[in-house]
Amino acid sequence: MKLAILGASGGTGRELVQQALVRGHEVSALVRDPARSGFDPHPRLRLVRVDVYDPSSLHQALGADDTLLSALGIGKGGRPGVLTKGARAVVAARPARVIWLGAFGTGQTASQGGWAVRMLLGLVLGKEVPDKVEADTTVLRAGGTVFHAGPLGEGTVATSRRTVAPDVAPRRLFPAGVSRATVAAAMLDEAESPRFAGALAVPLAR
C-alpha cells in the first residue's frame, strides 16, 4: 500500500513509519522539515515537506491512492487550531482513506472517560480540547476513522492488543494506558483491513 504519515517526526508518527516499512508498504513521511526529521534512508521511504497551515502543500503531497495516517499533535508553542486546520486540509486533498489519532475522553468518548478524565484533560489540554473535537468531527464526516487512545507511553507492541468500538471499551475511572507502538500497529491494521470506516475505534493493549 501507499501510506502517507502526517506528524511523522513525533513519537507515534515514527512508530507508524517504522512499522509500515517493516510491513512492506511505500511510505511518504509528511514533515515540516525533512532535513531535521532524523529518518535513516530507506528505498520505500520518501520525506515530504508539508505545512498544515498551507493546504496546497498537502494537496500536492497526497495522491488519490494514498491512505493518510495522522499522528499530528500540538507541540509546545504550536499555533492554535493546528489539528482542525490539518484535518480540513487532509480531507480537502481527498486521499483514499484517512485514519486519524485522537484522545480517549474527548468528544464522543467524553462520557465514557468519566468526570475525572474530563476534568484532567481540561486542565492539561485546556483550549486544545475543542481543537481535537473539531478535527475528529471533520474526519468522521468525511468517512475517515478516528482512533481514541488512552494515555500514550513507550514500549513494544502488545501481543494481546485489540481494537474495539468505544461502547465495547472497558469503563474505568481513568482510561488504560497504551504504548505508541501498539497504537501505531492498530492504525496500520485498520489501513490494511478496514473495520471502522466513518467511526471511532479504541486501541487496547489487552
Secondary structure per residue as TSV (DSSP state, phi and psi in degrees):
chain	resnum	aa	ss	phi	psi
A	1	M	-	360.0	157.6
A	2	K	E	-99.6	116.0
A	3	L	E	-116.4	137.4
A	4	A	E	-115.9	129.0
A	5	I	E	-117.8	114.4
A	6	L	E	-90.7	137.9
A	7	G	T	75.1	32.5
A	8	A	T	-67.0	-22.0
A	9	S	T	-87.0	-4.7
A	10	G	S	-82.7	177.7
A	11	G	H	-59.8	-50.8
A	12	T	H	-72.1	-35.6
A	13	G	H	-60.8	-41.0
A	14	R	H	-64.6	-39.1
A	15	E	H	-61.9	-42.3
A	16	L	H	-60.4	-46.2
A	17	V	H	-61.8	-51.3
A	18	Q	H	-63.6	-44.9
A	19	Q	H	-69.1	-35.7
A	20	A	H	-63.8	-39.5
A	21	L	H	-66.8	-40.2
A	22	V	H	-61.9	-34.5
A	23	R	T	-79.1	-3.8
A	24	G	T	93.4	12.8
A	25	H	-	-84.5	158.7
A	26	E	E	-87.6	127.9
A	27	V	E	-123.0	130.2
A	28	S	E	-107.7	114.6
A	29	A	E	-89.8	113.7
A	30	L	E	-93.1	112.3
A	31	V	E	-136.0	160.1
A	32	R	S	-74.1	-34.1
A	33	D	-	-139.6	94.8
A	34	P	G	-55.7	-33.3
A	35	A	G	-66.0	-23.4
A	36	R	G	-110.7	12.6
A	37	S	S	-73.8	-29.1
A	38	G	-	80.3	11.7
A	39	F	-	-82.8	140.1
A	40	D	-	-74.6	148.0
A	41	P	-	-59.4	143.5
A	42	H	-	-150.5	139.0
A	43	P	T	-62.2	-21.9
A	44	R	T	-108.2	16.8
A	45	L	E	-121.2	130.0
A	46	R	E	-126.6	143.3
A	47	L	E	-100.1	130.3
A	48	V	E	-127.0	127.6
A	49	R	E	-79.2	124.6
A	50	V	-	-138.3	158.1
A	51	D	-	-138.1	117.6
A	52	V	T	-65.0	-16.7
A	53	Y	T	-83.4	-1.0
A	54	D	-	-124.8	85.8
A	55	P	H	-54.0	-29.1
A	56	S	H	-63.6	-29.7
A	57	S	H	-67.9	-37.2
A	58	L	H	-72.1	-37.6
A	59	H	H	-60.5	-39.5
A	60	Q	H	-74.5	-29.1
A	61	A	H	-80.6	-26.6
A	62	L	-	-103.6	138.2
A	63	G	-	-105.9	165.0
A	64	A	T	-65.0	-19.2
A	65	D	T	-102.9	8.3
A	66	D	-	-83.4	141.2
A	67	T	E	-101.2	122.3
A	68	L	E	-94.3	123.7
A	69	L	E	-113.8	125.3
A	70	S	E	-111.3	126.7
A	71	A	-	-116.9	28.5
A	72	L	-	-61.7	132.9
A	73	G	-	-127.3	-179.3
A	74	I	-	-108.7	105.3
A	75	G	-	-79.2	167.9
A	76	K	T	-60.9	130.9
A	77	G	T	77.1	8.3
A	78	G	-	-66.7	150.2
A	79	R	-	-71.8	148.2
A	80	P	T	-65.1	147.9
A	81	G	T	77.1	15.4
A	82	V	H	-62.6	-38.0
A	83	L	H	-69.4	-43.7
A	84	T	H	-63.4	-44.8
A	85	K	H	-63.0	-40.2
A	86	G	H	-64.0	-44.7
A	87	A	H	-62.7	-43.6
A	88	R	H	-65.2	-39.8
A	89	A	H	-66.8	-40.1
A	90	V	H	-64.2	-47.9
A	91	V	H	-61.5	-40.7
A	92	A	H	-65.0	-28.6
A	93	A	H	-74.7	-15.3
A	94	R	-	56.9	57.2
A	95	P	-	-70.3	172.7
A	96	A	S	-61.2	-42.0
A	97	R	E	-148.9	157.7
A	98	V	E	-126.8	127.7
A	99	I	E	-124.0	116.2
A	100	W	E	-118.4	141.0
A	101	L	E	-99.8	120.8
A	102	G	E	-118.6	-159.0
A	103	A	E	-128.6	130.6
A	104	F	T	-65.0	134.9
A	105	G	T	101.8	1.5
A	106	T	S	-118.1	156.6
A	107	G	G	56.1	-125.0
A	108	Q	G	-68.6	-16.1
A	109	T	G	-105.4	12.6
A	110	A	H	-60.5	-43.5
A	111	S	H	-67.8	-32.0
A	112	Q	H	-75.1	-27.4
A	113	G	H	-70.2	-25.0
A	114	G	H	87.3	165.0
A	115	W	H	-64.5	-34.4
A	116	A	H	-65.6	-40.6
A	117	V	H	-68.6	-43.3
A	118	R	H	-59.7	-41.2
A	119	M	H	-66.6	-43.1
A	120	L	H	-64.5	-45.1
A	121	L	H	-63.8	-36.9
A	122	G	H	-62.9	-38.2
A	123	L	H	-72.5	-42.0
A	124	V	H	-77.7	-45.3
A	125	L	H	-95.0	-28.5
A	126	G	T	56.2	-122.7
A	127	K	T	-69.5	-7.2
A	128	E	H	-75.1	-22.4
A	129	V	H	-60.0	-50.3
A	130	P	H	-59.0	-33.6
A	131	D	H	-63.8	-44.5
A	132	K	H	-61.9	-44.3
A	133	V	H	-63.7	-44.0
A	134	E	H	-66.6	-38.8
A	135	A	H	-62.9	-46.0
A	136	D	H	-57.6	-46.1
A	137	T	H	-61.3	-41.1
A	138	T	H	-60.6	-44.6
A	139	V	H	-68.5	-43.8
A	140	L	H	-64.1	-41.3
A	141	R	H	-61.8	-28.5
A	142	A	T	-87.1	3.8
A	143	G	T	89.1	10.1
A	144	G	-	-81.6	178.8
A	145	T	E	-112.3	134.9
A	146	V	E	-118.2	123.7
A	147	F	E	-92.1	125.6
A	148	H	E	-105.9	102.6
A	149	A	E	-100.6	150.9
A	150	G	-	-74.1	-170.4
A	151	P	S	-53.3	130.0
A	152	L	E	-88.5	138.8
A	153	G	E	-136.5	-176.9
A	154	E	-	-89.2	176.1
A	155	G	S	122.6	175.7
A	156	T	-	-88.2	176.8
A	157	V	-	-69.0	127.6
A	158	A	-	-65.8	130.1
A	159	T	T	-69.5	-25.1
A	160	S	T	-105.2	24.1
A	161	R	-	-64.2	156.3
A	162	R	E	-155.6	160.1
A	163	T	E	-121.5	130.9
A	164	V	E	-133.3	164.7
A	165	A	-	-71.2	153.8
A	166	P	G	-55.3	-37.0
A	167	D	G	-73.0	-9.0
A	168	V	G	-97.8	-18.3
A	169	A	S	-63.0	138.4
A	170	P	-	-59.4	138.2
A	171	R	-	-85.9	127.7
A	172	R	-	-138.2	162.5
A	173	L	S	-60.8	-42.2
A	174	F	S	-128.5	142.5
A	175	P	-	-60.0	145.2
A	176	A	-	-67.4	139.3
A	177	G	-	-70.8	159.7
A	178	V	E	-150.3	142.4
A	179	S	E	-72.9	150.5
A	180	R	H	-58.3	-36.6
A	181	A	H	-62.8	-39.7
A	182	T	H	-68.3	-41.3
A	183	V	H	-62.6	-44.3
A	184	A	H	-60.8	-42.6
A	185	A	H	-61.9	-41.0
A	186	A	H	-65.4	-40.9
A	187	M	H	-65.7	-38.9
A	188	L	H	-69.1	-36.7
A	189	D	H	-57.5	-43.6
A	190	E	H	-66.1	-35.9
A	191	A	H	-64.6	-39.2
A	192	E	H	-79.5	-37.6
A	193	S	S	-136.7	86.7
A	194	P	-	-60.0	131.6
A	195	R	S	-129.5	-20.6
A	196	F	-	-126.4	41.6
A	197	A	T	-62.3	128.9
A	198	G	T	71.0	20.0
A	199	A	S	-142.5	168.5
A	200	L	E	-84.8	149.9
A	201	A	E	-138.2	145.6
A	202	V	E	-119.6	117.3
A	203	P	E	-83.7	131.9
A	204	L	E	-123.7	146.5
A	205	A	-	-74.2	-24.5
A	206	R	-	-161.7	360.0
